């Protein structure tokens, strides 16, 4: 509470302070004086009581009043005049006085409780991450080059990391990429957005259907337009692509998401022939989980077949290390690289220097290859356990699985008298999270058999049997 009165030309103040409250006394004085200046009770030019006078009146220390006055001077409410005291400053045009209220809190909905069994495609088992090694490498990185890590990095990312990525691609994917052609960014979504900016809003973008649902949204958010291209048993239908008049196509040829289809060599050559028909055409090859193949040799990348600079190769460490690292990269053809440096060379790299240098060291020391080998073994065991559990369950005669030789998920058709939506909902009620194939479609096929996508990247081996048993009960 605050009151004031005049005494010998000085505005005397009576402030009722709460000596036991959490708010400091100086702040209470500051708030009272500020409020009365803003309300017009204390007018321009009014002389305030001296620090000692106000301190004696309020029974507080002069230092308390001095602190309150100093804050009011700093914010322009008062001015200090040598040997004359403190005076109220002009506020200019006064704002309408309104009661001070707290800003509304932007509440975020509570996340749903974690399911007992997570078979979604984006699930991640944190126990597989090499914590001890990573911690050691971070410390070594910080100790050896602390200053350089805190400065702005190259727009395309750390050269040390790009050099290791180039070596890895040559050894394991048959891609011969110059480190100077590699661009590092925080996630494939971010890099896709850069490509839309590079290709321009007037280009027409084709995306797979079913496919990764975010791609069309990324194109739209960057001002572009997309069309969907259906799949057949060999992957994206090139004739339908040709008829769409698209300029750019985004696809996952080595392990189509989410069907798992591997595009055969004949279809790949058709796709490259389409790209070579017009100089404005490009293929964005998303090779998102190509590290995990459990039968035969790895499928060669489409970019390795491209001799005309029509393919942008893209990959990520999301599946092979951890989603939280947000380290992805793309390899640009020579013509696009020149455009990138002119049009987007000012864009800063969005990945921390510390993470980039630590990852480069992880790869340079051969730890990444050893980590991948352990991951392949772990995921193969989970896949095998899931298939064995399904075939030993009451569901055996009602399911058909396909494309199980690569990646971290497979497709499963289910014929038990339920719609796809009913299958997904019943599974969730039983504590199992998974997705239906329709959730990845833009154009719904009413004749399609109910199918679900079974991901095994996040379920521990010792929980597989219970997850399948829960699904068998839910779908009986």
DRENDO-1510 file (C-alpha; in Angstrom, 1 decimal, always signed):
<recs>
REC; n; res; u; v; w
REC; 1; UNK; +0.0; +0.0; +0.0 .
REC; 2; UNK; +1.2; +3.5; -0.8 .
REC; 3; UNK; +0.2; +7.0; +0.1 .
REC; 4; UNK; +1.9; +10.4; -0.4 .
REC; 5; UNK; +1.6; +14.0; +0.9 .
REC; 6; UNK; +3.4; +17.3; +0.5 .
REC; 7; UNK; +5.8; +18.6; +3.1 .
REC; 8; UNK; +7.8; +21.8; +2.5 .
REC; 9; UNK; +7.7; +21.2; -1.3 .
REC; 10; UNK; +8.9; +17.6; -1.0 .
REC; 11; UNK; +6.6; +14.7; -1.8 .
REC; 12; UNK; +6.6; +12.5; +1.3 .
REC; 13; UNK; +5.7; +8.8; +0.8 .
REC; 14; UNK; +4.1; +6.3; +3.1 .
REC; 15; UNK; +4.7; +2.8; +1.9 .
REC; 16; UNK; +3.4; -0.2; +3.9 .
REC; 17; UNK; +6.1; -2.8; +3.5 .
REC; 18; UNK; +5.8; -6.5; +4.1 .
REC; 19; UNK; +8.9; -7.3; +6.2 .
REC; 20; UNK; +8.2; -11.0; +6.2 .
REC; 21; UNK; +7.4; -11.5; +2.5 .
REC; 22; UNK; +9.6; -13.1; -0.1 .
REC; 23; UNK; +9.9; -9.8; -2.1 .
REC; 24; UNK; +13.0; -7.7; -1.0 .
REC; 25; UNK; +12.2; -4.4; +0.7 .
REC; 26; UNK; +14.0; -2.3; -2.0 .
REC; 27; UNK; +11.9; -4.0; -4.7 .
REC; 28; UNK; +8.7; -3.2; -2.8 .
REC; 29; UNK; +9.7; +0.5; -2.6 .
REC; 30; UNK; +10.7; +0.5; -6.3 .
REC; 31; UNK; +7.4; -1.1; -7.4 .
REC; 32; UNK; +5.3; +1.4; -5.3 .
REC; 33; UNK; +7.1; +4.5; -6.7 .
REC; 34; UNK; +7.0; +3.2; -10.2 .
REC; 35; UNK; +3.3; +2.5; -10.0 .
REC; 36; UNK; +2.5; +5.9; -8.7 .
REC; 37; UNK; +4.5; +7.6; -11.4 .
REC; 38; UNK; +2.8; +5.6; -14.1 .
REC; 39; UNK; -0.6; +6.3; -12.7 .
REC; 40; UNK; +0.1; +10.1; -12.6 .
REC; 41; UNK; -0.1; +10.3; -8.8 .
REC; 42; UNK; +3.5; +11.5; -8.8 .
REC; 43; UNK; +3.8; +14.1; -11.5 .
REC; 44; UNK; +6.7; +15.3; -13.7 .
REC; 45; UNK; +9.2; +17.4; -11.7 .
REC; 46; UNK; +8.1; +16.2; -8.3 .
REC; 47; UNK; +10.9; +16.2; -5.8 .
REC; 48; UNK; +11.3; +12.9; -4.0 .
REC; 49; UNK; +12.3; +12.6; -0.3 .
REC; 50; UNK; +16.0; +12.2; +0.3 .
REC; 51; UNK; +17.3; +8.7; +0.9 .
REC; 52; UNK; +17.8; +9.3; +4.6 .
REC; 53; UNK; +14.3; +10.9; +5.0 .
REC; 54; UNK; +12.5; +8.1; +3.3 .
REC; 55; UNK; +14.6; +5.4; +5.1 .
REC; 56; UNK; +13.7; +7.0; +8.5 .
REC; 57; UNK; +10.0; +7.3; +7.5 .
REC; 58; UNK; +9.8; +3.6; +6.4 .
REC; 59; UNK; +12.2; +2.3; +9.1 .
REC; 60; UNK; +14.6; +0.7; +6.6 .
REC; 61; UNK; +18.2; +1.1; +5.9 .
REC; 62; UNK; +19.3; +4.1; +3.7 .
REC; 63; UNK; +21.0; +1.5; +1.4 .
REC; 64; UNK; +17.6; -0.1; +0.8 .
REC; 65; UNK; +16.2; +3.2; -0.4 .
REC; 66; UNK; +19.3; +4.0; -2.4 .
REC; 67; UNK; +19.0; +0.6; -4.3 .
REC; 68; UNK; +15.3; +1.3; -5.1 .
REC; 69; UNK; +16.1; +4.9; -6.3 .
REC; 70; UNK; +19.1; +3.6; -8.4 .
REC; 71; UNK; +16.8; +1.2; -10.2 .
REC; 72; UNK; +14.2; +3.9; -10.9 .
REC; 73; UNK; +16.9; +6.2; -12.2 .
REC; 74; UNK; +18.2; +3.4; -14.5 .
REC; 75; UNK; +14.8; +2.8; -15.9 .
REC; 76; UNK; +14.2; +6.5; -16.5 .
REC; 77; UNK; +11.4; +7.1; -13.9 .
REC; 78; UNK; +13.6; +9.4; -11.8 .
REC; 79; UNK; +16.5; +11.7; -12.5 .
REC; 80; UNK; +19.2; +12.5; -9.9 .
REC; 81; UNK; +20.5; +16.1; -9.6 .
REC; 82; UNK; +23.7; +16.7; -7.7 .
REC; 83; UNK; +23.1; +18.2; -4.2 .
REC; 84; UNK; +19.3; +18.7; -5.1 .
REC; 85; UNK; +17.9; +15.2; -4.8 .
REC; 86; UNK; +15.7; +13.0; -7.0 .
REC; 87; UNK; +13.0; +14.2; -9.3 .
REC; 88; UNK; +10.2; +12.5; -11.3 .
REC; 89; UNK; +11.1; +12.4; -15.0 .
REC; 90; UNK; +8.6; +13.1; -17.8 .
REC; 91; UNK; +7.1; +9.9; -19.2 .
REC; 92; UNK; +5.9; +11.4; -22.5 .
REC; 93; UNK; +2.4; +10.3; -23.7 .
REC; 94; UNK; +1.0; +8.2; -20.9 .
REC; 95; UNK; -0.3; +4.8; -21.5 .
REC; 96; UNK; -3.7; +3.9; -20.3 .
REC; 97; UNK; -3.4; +2.4; -16.9 .
REC; 98; UNK; -4.4; -1.2; -16.7 .
REC; 99; UNK; -4.0; -3.6; -13.9 .
REC; 100; UNK; -0.8; -5.6; -14.1 .
REC; 101; UNK; -1.5; -9.1; -15.0 .
REC; 102; UNK; +0.7; -12.1; -15.6 .
REC; 103; UNK; +1.1; -13.2; -19.2 .
REC; 104; UNK; -1.0; -16.3; -20.0 .
REC; 105; UNK; +1.0; -19.5; -19.7 .
REC; 106; UNK; +1.3; -21.4; -23.0 .
REC; 107; UNK; +0.4; -24.8; -21.7 .
REC; 108; UNK; +1.5; -27.8; -23.5 .
REC; 109; UNK; -0.6; -30.9; -23.5 .
REC; 110; UNK; +0.7; -33.6; -21.2 .
REC; 111; UNK; +2.4; -36.3; -23.3 .
REC; 112; UNK; +0.5; -39.6; -23.4 .
REC; 113; UNK; +1.9; -42.2; -21.1 .
REC; 114; UNK; +4.6; -44.3; -22.6 .
REC; 115; UNK; +3.3; -47.7; -23.9 .
REC; 116; UNK; +4.6; -50.9; -22.4 .
REC; 117; UNK; +5.8; -51.9; -25.8 .
REC; 118; UNK; +6.9; -49.5; -28.5 .
REC; 119; UNK; +6.9; -50.9; -32.0 .
REC; 120; UNK; +6.8; -47.5; -33.8 .
REC; 121; UNK; +9.4; -46.7; -36.5 .
REC; 122; UNK; +10.9; -43.8; -34.6 .
REC; 123; UNK; +11.5; -45.7; -31.3 .
REC; 124; UNK; +15.0; -45.8; -30.0 .
REC; 125; UNK; +16.7; -48.0; -27.5 .
REC; 126; UNK; +19.1; -45.7; -25.6 .
REC; 127; UNK; +20.9; -48.6; -24.1 .
REC; 128; UNK; +22.6; -49.2; -27.4 .
REC; 129; UNK; +24.3; -45.8; -27.4 .
REC; 130; UNK; +28.1; -45.9; -26.7 .
REC; 131; UNK; +27.9; -43.5; -23.7 .
REC; 132; UNK; +31.3; -44.2; -22.2 .
REC; 133; UNK; +33.2; -43.9; -25.5 .
REC; 134; UNK; +31.2; -40.8; -26.5 .
REC; 135; UNK; +31.9; -39.1; -23.2 .
REC; 136; UNK; +35.6; -39.8; -23.5 .
REC; 137; UNK; +35.8; -38.4; -27.0 .
REC; 138; UNK; +33.9; -35.2; -26.0 .
REC; 139; UNK; +36.4; -34.6; -23.3 .
REC; 140; UNK; +39.3; -35.2; -25.7 .
REC; 141; UNK; +37.8; -32.9; -28.3 .
REC; 142; UNK; +37.2; -30.1; -25.7 .
REC; 143; UNK; +40.8; -30.4; -24.3 .
REC; 144; UNK; +42.5; -30.3; -27.7 .
REC; 145; UNK; +40.8; -27.4; -29.5 .
REC; 146; UNK; +38.6; -25.4; -27.0 .
REC; 147; UNK; +38.8; -22.1; -28.8 .
REC; 148; UNK; +38.0; -23.3; -32.3 .
REC; 149; UNK; +35.0; -25.1; -31.1 .
REC; 150; UNK; +33.4; -21.9; -29.9 .
REC; 151; UNK; +33.8; -19.9; -33.1 .
REC; 152; UNK; +31.5; -19.9; -36.1 .
REC; 153; UNK; +32.1; -22.9; -38.3 .
REC; 154; UNK; +32.1; -23.5; -42.0 .
REC; 155; UNK; +28.6; -23.1; -43.6 .
REC; 156; UNK; +28.9; -26.7; -44.9 .
REC; 157; UNK; +30.0; -28.1; -41.6 .
REC; 158; UNK; +33.3; -29.3; -40.1 .
REC; 159; UNK; +35.8; -30.3; -42.8 .
REC; 160; UNK; +37.1; -33.1; -40.5 .
REC; 161; UNK; +33.6; -34.6; -40.3 .
REC; 162; UNK; +33.0; -34.2; -44.0 .
REC; 163; UNK; +36.3; -36.0; -44.7 .
REC; 164; UNK; +35.3; -38.9; -42.5 .
REC; 165; UNK; +31.8; -39.0; -44.1 .
REC; 166; UNK; +33.4; -39.1; -47.6 .
REC; 167; UNK; +35.6; -42.0; -46.6 .
REC; 168; UNK; +32.7; -43.9; -45.1 .
REC; 169; UNK; +30.6; -43.4; -48.2 .
REC; 170; UNK; +33.4; -44.7; -50.4 .
REC; 171; UNK; +34.0; -47.8; -48.3 .
REC; 172; UNK; +30.4; -48.8; -47.6 .
REC; 173; UNK; +28.1; -47.2; -50.2 .
REC; 174; UNK; +30.2; -47.1; -53.3 .
REC; 175; UNK; +29.9; -43.3; -53.4 .
REC; 176; UNK; +33.0; -41.2; -54.3 .
REC; 177; UNK; +32.3; -37.8; -52.8 .
REC; 178; UNK; +34.7; -35.0; -52.4 .
REC; 179; UNK; +34.4; -33.6; -48.8 .
REC; 180; UNK; +33.9; -30.2; -50.4 .
REC; 181; UNK; +30.6; -31.4; -51.9 .
REC; 182; UNK; +29.1; -32.5; -48.5 .
REC; 183; UNK; +26.8; -30.3; -46.5 .
REC; 184; UNK; +26.1; -31.1; -42.8 .
REC; 185; UNK; +22.9; -30.0; -41.2 .
REC; 186; UNK; +20.6; -30.6; -38.2 .
REC; 187; UNK; +18.4; -33.3; -39.6 .
REC; 188; UNK; +17.2; -34.4; -43.0 .
REC; 189; UNK; +14.2; -32.2; -42.7 .
REC; 190; UNK; +16.4; -29.2; -42.4 .
REC; 191; UNK; +18.5; -30.2; -45.4 .
REC; 192; UNK; +15.4; -30.9; -47.5 .
REC; 193; UNK; +14.2; -27.4; -46.7 .
REC; 194; UNK; +17.5; -26.0; -47.9 .
REC; 195; UNK; +17.1; -28.0; -51.2 .
REC; 196; UNK; +13.6; -26.5; -51.7 .
REC; 197; UNK; +15.1; -23.0; -51.3 .
REC; 198; UNK; +17.9; -24.0; -53.8 .
REC; 199; UNK; +15.6; -25.5; -56.4 .
REC; 200; UNK; +13.0; -22.8; -56.0 .
REC; 201; UNK; +9.3; -22.5; -55.3 .
REC; 202; UNK; +8.4; -22.8; -59.0 .
REC; 203; UNK; +9.7; -26.3; -59.1 .
REC; 204; UNK; +7.2; -29.2; -58.7 .
REC; 205; UNK; +8.2; -31.8; -56.1 .
REC; 206; UNK; +7.2; -35.4; -56.3 .
REC; 207; UNK; +7.0; -37.6; -53.1 .
REC; 208; UNK; +6.3; -41.3; -52.6 .
REC; 209; UNK; +2.8; -42.4; -51.5 .
REC; 210; UNK; +2.9; -44.1; -49.1 .
REC; 211; UNK; +6.0; -42.4; -47.8 .
REC; 212; UNK; +7.6; -40.1; -45.2 .
REC; 213; UNK; +4.7; -37.7; -44.4 .
REC; 214; UNK; +6.9; -34.7; -43.4 .
REC; 215; UNK; +8.4; -34.2; -46.9 .
REC; 216; UNK; +5.3; -32.7; -48.5 .
REC; 217; UNK; +4.9; -30.5; -45.4 .
REC; 218; UNK; +8.5; -29.3; -45.6 .
REC; 219; UNK; +8.0; -28.5; -49.3 .
REC; 220; UNK; +4.8; -26.5; -48.5 .
REC; 221; UNK; +6.4; -24.7; -45.6 .
REC; 222; UNK; +9.1; -23.4; -47.9 .
REC; 223; UNK; +6.6; -22.2; -50.5 .
REC; 224; UNK; +6.8; -25.2; -52.9 .
REC; 225; UNK; +4.2; -27.5; -54.3 .
REC; 226; UNK; +4.3; -31.3; -54.3 .
REC; 227; UNK; +2.5; -34.2; -56.0 .
REC; 228; UNK; +2.3; -37.8; -54.8 .
REC; 229; UNK; +3.4; -40.7; -56.9 .
REC; 230; UNK; +2.1; -44.2; -56.1 .
REC; 231; UNK; +4.3; -47.3; -55.7 .
REC; 232; UNK; +4.2; -50.7; -57.4 .
REC; 233; UNK; +6.1; -53.8; -56.5 .
REC; 234; UNK; +9.4; -52.2; -57.7 .
REC; 235; UNK; +8.9; -48.9; -55.9 .
REC; 236; UNK; +8.1; -45.5; -57.2 .
REC; 237; UNK; +6.2; -45.7; -60.5 .
REC; 238; UNK; +8.4; -43.8; -63.0 .
REC; 239; UNK; +5.7; -43.6; -65.7 .
REC; 240; UNK; +3.4; -41.9; -63.2 .
REC; 241; UNK; +6.3; -39.6; -62.2 .
REC; 242; UNK; +6.8; -38.7; -65.9 .
REC; 243; UNK; +3.2; -37.9; -66.3 .
REC; 244; UNK; +3.1; -35.7; -63.1 .
REC; 245; UNK; +5.4; -33.1; -64.8 .
REC; 246; UNK; +7.5; -32.9; -61.6 .
REC; 247; UNK; +11.0; -31.4; -61.6 .
REC; 248; UNK; +12.3; -32.9; -58.4 .
REC; 249; UNK; +11.5; -36.3; -56.8 .
REC; 250; UNK; +12.3; -37.4; -53.2 .
REC; 251; UNK; +12.5; -41.1; -52.6 .
REC; 252; UNK; +14.0; -43.9; -50.5 .
REC; 253; UNK; +15.1; -46.5; -53.1 .
REC; 254; UNK; +17.3; -48.8; -51.0 .
REC; 255; UNK; +14.6; -49.4; -48.4 .
REC; 256; UNK; +11.4; -47.6; -49.2 .
REC; 257; UNK; +9.8; -46.0; -46.2 .
REC; 258; UNK; +7.5; -47.5; -44.9 .
REC; 259; UNK; +6.9; -50.5; -47.2 .
REC; 260; UNK; +10.5; -51.7; -47.2 .
REC; 261; UNK; +10.6; -52.2; -51.0 .
REC; 262; UNK; +14.1; -52.3; -52.5 .
REC; 263; UNK; +14.1; -50.7; -55.9 .
REC; 264; UNK; +15.6; -53.1; -58.5 .
REC; 265; UNK; +18.4; -52.0; -60.9 .
REC; 266; UNK; +16.0; -51.8; -63.9 .
REC; 267; UNK; +13.8; -49.3; -62.1 .
REC; 268; UNK; +16.8; -47.3; -60.9 .
REC; 269; UNK; +18.0; -46.9; -64.5 .
REC; 270; UNK; +14.5; -45.8; -65.6 .
REC; 271; UNK; +14.5; -43.2; -62.8 .
REC; 272; UNK; +18.0; -41.9; -63.9 .
REC; 273; UNK; +16.8; -41.8; -67.5 .
REC; 274; UNK; +13.8; -39.7; -66.4 .
REC; 275; UNK; +16.2; -37.3; -64.6 .
REC; 276; UNK; +18.4; -36.9; -67.7 .
REC; 277; UNK; +15.5; -36.0; -69.9 .
REC; 278; UNK; +15.6; -32.4; -68.6 .
REC; 279; UNK; +18.3; -30.4; -67.0 .
REC; 280; UNK; +15.9; -29.0; -64.4 .
REC; 281; UNK; +15.3; -32.5; -63.0 .
REC; 282; UNK; +16.9; -33.9; -59.9 .
REC; 283; UNK; +16.5; -36.9; -57.6 .
REC; 284; UNK; +16.8; -36.6; -53.9 .
REC; 285; UNK; +17.9; -40.0; -52.6 .
REC; 286; UNK; +17.2; -40.5; -48.9 .
REC; 287; UNK; +19.3; -43.4; -47.8 .
REC; 288; UNK; +18.1; -43.1; -44.2 .
REC; 289; UNK; +18.8; -46.7; -42.8 .
REC; 290; UNK; +20.9; -48.3; -45.4 .
REC; 291; UNK; +23.5; -49.3; -42.8 .
REC; 292; UNK; +21.2; -52.1; -41.6 .
REC; 293; UNK; +20.9; -55.0; -44.1 .
REC; 294; UNK; +20.6; -58.5; -42.8 .
REC; 295; UNK; +20.8; -60.6; -46.0 .
REC; 296; UNK; +23.2; -60.4; -48.8 .
REC; 297; UNK; +25.4; -57.4; -49.6 .
REC; 298; UNK; +24.3; -53.8; -49.1 .
REC; 299; UNK; +22.3; -52.3; -51.9 .
REC; 300; UNK; +24.4; -49.9; -53.9 .
REC; 301; UNK; +23.3; -46.3; -53.7 .
REC; 302; UNK; +21.4; -44.7; -56.6 .
REC; 303; UNK; +24.0; -41.9; -56.5 .
REC; 304; UNK; +26.7; -44.4; -57.4 .
REC; 305; UNK; +25.0; -45.1; -60.7 .
REC; 306; UNK; +24.6; -41.5; -61.6 .
REC; 307; UNK; +27.1; -40.2; -64.1 .
REC; 308; UNK; +25.3; -37.0; -64.9 .
REC; 309; UNK; +25.1; -35.2; -61.6 .
REC; 310; UNK; +21.3; -35.6; -61.2 .
REC; 311; UNK; +21.2; -37.2; -57.8 .
REC; 312; UNK; +21.5; -35.5; -54.4 .
REC; 313; UNK; +22.4; -38.2; -51.8 .
REC; 314; UNK; +21.1; -37.7; -48.3 .
REC; 315; UNK; +21.7; -39.7; -45.1 .
REC; 316; UNK; +21.6; -39.2; -41.3 .
REC; 317; UNK; +23.2; -40.6; -38.1 .
REC; 318; UNK; +19.7; -40.7; -36.5 .
REC; 319; UNK; +19.3; -44.5; -36.8 .
REC; 320; UNK; +22.9; -45.5; -36.5 .
REC; 321; UNK; +23.7; -43.4; -33.4 .
REC; 322; UNK; +20.9; -41.4; -31.8 .
REC; 323; UNK; +18.0; -39.2; -32.9 .
REC; 324; UNK; +19.0; -36.5; -30.4 .
REC; 325; UNK; +22.4; -35.9; -32.2 .
REC; 326; UNK; +20.5; -34.3; -35.2 .
REC; 327; UNK; +23.5; -34.8; -37.6 .
REC; 328; UNK; +22.6; -35.3; -41.2 .
REC; 329; UNK; +24.4; -34.7; -44.4 .
REC; 330; UNK; +23.9; -34.5; -48.2 .
REC; 331; UNK; +26.2; -34.8; -51.2 .
REC; 332; UNK; +25.6; -32.2; -53.8 .
REC; 333; UNK; +26.4; -32.6; -57.5 .
REC; 334; UNK; +28.9; -30.1; -58.9 .
REC; 335; UNK; +26.4; -27.8; -60.5 .
REC; 336; UNK; +24.2; -27.7; -57.4 .
REC; 337; UNK; +27.2; -27.1; -55.2 .
REC; 338; UNK; +28.1; -24.0; -57.1 .
REC; 339; UNK; +24.5; -22.7; -56.7 .
REC; 340; UNK; +24.5; -23.6; -53.0 .
REC; 341; UNK; +27.6; -21.6; -52.4 .
REC; 342; UNK; +26.2; -18.5; -54.1 .
REC; 343; UNK; +22.6; -18.7; -52.9 .
REC; 344; UNK; +23.0; -20.3; -49.4 .
REC; 345; UNK; +26.7; -19.9; -48.6 .
REC; 346; UNK; +25.6; -17.3; -45.9 .
REC; 347; UNK; +23.6; -19.9; -44.0 .
REC; 348; UNK; +25.4; -21.0; -40.9 .
REC; 349; UNK; +25.8; -24.7; -40.2 .
REC; 350; UNK; +23.1; -25.8; -37.6 .
REC; 351; UNK; +25.1; -28.5; -35.9 .
REC; 352; UNK; +27.3; -27.8; -32.9 .
REC; 353; UNK; +31.1; -27.8; -33.6 .
REC; 354; UNK; +31.5; -29.9; -30.5 .
REC; 355; UNK; +29.2; -32.6; -31.8 .
REC; 356; UNK; +30.7; -32.5; -35.3 .
REC; 357; UNK; +34.3; -32.8; -34.1 .
REC; 358; UNK; +33.4; -35.6; -31.6 .
REC; 359; UNK; +31.7; -37.5; -34.4 .
REC; 360; UNK; +34.6; -37.0; -36.7 .
REC; 361; UNK; +36.9; -38.5; -34.1 .
REC; 362; UNK; +34.5; -41.4; -33.4 .
REC; 363; UNK; +34.6; -42.2; -37.1 .
REC; 364; UNK; +38.4; -41.6; -37.6 .
REC; 365; UNK; +39.3; -44.0; -34.8 .
REC; 366; UNK; +37.2; -46.8; -36.4 .
REC; 367; UNK; +34.7; -46.8; -33.6 .
REC; 368; UNK; +31.7; -46.0; -35.9 .
REC; 369; UNK; +32.2; -49.2; -38.0 .
REC; 370; UNK; +32.5; -51.3; -34.8 .
REC; 371; UNK; +29.4; -49.6; -33.4 .
REC; 372; UNK; +27.5; -50.4; -36.5 .
REC; 373; UNK; +28.5; -54.0; -36.4 .
REC; 374; UNK; +27.2; -54.3; -32.8 .
REC; 375; UNK; +24.0; -52.5; -33.8 .
REC; 376; UNK; +23.4; -54.8; -36.8 .
REC; 377; UNK; +23.8; -57.9; -34.5 .
REC; 378; UNK; +21.4; -56.4; -31.9 .
REC; 379; UNK; +18.7; -55.5; -34.5 .
REC; 380; UNK; +19.0; -58.8; -36.4 .
REC; 381; UNK; +18.3; -60.6; -33.1 .
REC; 382; UNK; +15.3; -58.4; -32.4 .
REC; 383; UNK; +13.9; -58.9; -35.9 .
REC; 384; UNK; +14.4; -62.7; -35.7 .
REC; 385; UNK; +12.8; -62.8; -32.3 .
REC; 386; UNK; +9.8; -60.8; -33.5 .
REC; 387; UNK; +9.3; -63.0; -36.5 .
REC; 388; UNK; +9.7; -66.2; -34.4 .
REC; 389; UNK; +7.2; -64.9; -31.8 .
REC; 390; UNK; +4.6; -63.9; -34.5 .
REC; 391; UNK; +4.8; -67.3; -36.2 .
REC; 392; UNK; +4.5; -69.1; -32.9 .
REC; 393; UNK; +1.5; -67.0; -31.8 .
REC; 394; UNK; -2.3; -67.5; -32.5 .
REC; 395; UNK; -1.8; -64.8; -35.2 .
REC; 396; UNK; +0.3; -67.0; -37.4 .
REC; 397; UNK; -2.4; -67.9; -39.9 .
REC; 398; UNK; -3.8; -64.3; -40.0 .
REC; 399; UNK; -0.6; -62.4; -40.8 .
REC; 400; UNK; +1.7; -62.0; -43.8 .
REC; 401; UNK; +5.1; -60.2; -43.4 .
REC; 402; UNK; +7.1; -58.7; -46.2 .
REC; 403; UNK; +10.5; -57.0; -46.8 .
REC; 404; UNK; +12.2; -58.1; -43.6 .
REC; 405; UNK; +15.8; -58.1; -44.8 .
REC; 406; UNK; +16.8; -54.5; -44.2 .
REC; 407; UNK; +16.1; -51.5; -42.1 .
REC; 408; UNK; +14.6; -51.4; -38.6 .
REC; 409; UNK; +10.9; -52.2; -39.5 .
REC; 410; UNK; +8.9; -54.5; -41.7 .
REC; 411; UNK; +5.3; -54.5; -43.1 .
REC; 412; UNK; +2.7; -56.9; -41.8 .
REC; 413; UNK; -0.7; -57.5; -43.3 .
REC; 414; UNK; -3.3; -58.6; -40.7 .
REC; 415; UNK; -6.5; -60.5; -41.5 .
REC; 416; UNK; -8.5; -60.8; -38.4 .
REC; 417; UNK; -11.8; -59.1; -39.2 .
REC; 418; UNK; -10.7; -55.6; -38.0 .
REC; 419; UNK; -10.0; -52.5; -39.9 .
REC; 420; UNK; -6.5; -51.0; -39.9 .
REC; 421; UNK; -7.7; -48.2; -37.5 .
REC; 422; UNK; -9.2; -50.8; -35.2 .
REC; 423; UNK; -6.0; -52.8; -35.2 .
REC; 424; UNK; -3.9; -49.8; -34.2 .
REC; 425; UNK; -6.4; -48.7; -31.5 .
REC; 426; UNK; -6.7; -52.2; -30.0 .
REC; 427; UNK; -3.0; -52.5; -29.9 .
REC; 428; UNK; -2.6; -49.2; -28.1 .
REC; 429; UNK; -5.2; -50.2; -25.5 .
REC; 430; UNK; -3.1; -53.4; -25.0 .
REC; 431; UNK; +0.0; -51.3; -24.4 .
REC; 432; UNK; +1.6; -51.7; -27.8 .
REC; 433; UNK; +2.3; -48.6; -30.0 .
REC; 434; UNK; +2.5; -49.1; -33.7 .
REC; 435; UNK; +1.3; -47.4; -36.9 .
REC; 436; UNK; -1.0; -48.4; -39.7 .
REC; 437; UNK; +0.2; -48.2; -43.3 .
REC; 438; UNK; -2.6; -45.7; -44.0 .
REC; 439; UNK; -1.0; -43.2; -41.7 .
REC; 440; UNK; +1.8; -42.8; -44.3 .
REC; 441; UNK; -0.6; -42.5; -47.3 .
REC; 442; UNK; -1.9; -39.3; -48.8 .
REC; 443; UNK; -4.3; -41.1; -51.2 .
REC; 444; UNK; -6.2; -43.8; -49.3 .
REC; 445; UNK; -6.8; -47.1; -51.1 .
REC; 446; UNK; -10.1; -48.5; -49.9 .
REC; 447; UNK; -9.3; -51.9; -51.3 .
REC; 448; UNK; -6.0; -52.3; -49.5 .
REC; 449; UNK; -5.7; -55.0; -46.9 .
REC; 450; UNK; -5.2; -53.8; -43.3 .
REC; 451; UNK; -1.5; -53.5; -42.7 .
REC; 452; UNK; +0.7; -52.3; -39.8 .
REC; 453; UNK; +4.3; -51.2; -39.7 .
REC; 454; UNK; +6.3; -53.1; -37.1 .
REC; 455; UNK; +9.4; -51.2; -35.9 .
REC; 456; UNK; +12.0; -53.0; -33.7 .
REC; 457; UNK; +14.5; -50.3; -33.1 .
REC; 458; UNK; +13.2; -49.4; -29.7 .
REC; 459; UNK; +12.0; -52.7; -28.1 .
REC; 460; UNK; +14.5; -54.6; -25.9 .
REC; 461; UNK; +14.9; -58.3; -26.8 .
REC; 462; UNK; +13.5; -59.5; -23.5 .
REC; 463; UNK; +10.2; -57.8; -24.1 .
REC; 464; UNK; +9.5; -59.1; -27.6 .
REC; 465; UNK; +7.5; -62.2; -26.6 .
REC; 466; UNK; +5.3; -60.2; -24.3 .
REC; 467; UNK; +4.6; -57.5; -27.0 .
REC; 468; UNK; +3.5; -60.2; -29.5 .
REC; 469; UNK; +1.4; -61.9; -26.8 .
REC; 470; UNK; -0.3; -58.6; -26.1 .
REC; 471; UNK; -1.1; -58.1; -29.8 .
REC; 472; UNK; -2.5; -61.6; -30.1 .
REC; 473; UNK; -4.9; -60.9; -27.3 .
REC; 474; UNK; -5.8; -57.5; -28.6 .
REC; 475; UNK; -6.5; -58.8; -32.2 .
REC; 476; UNK; -8.3; -62.1; -31.4 .
</recs>
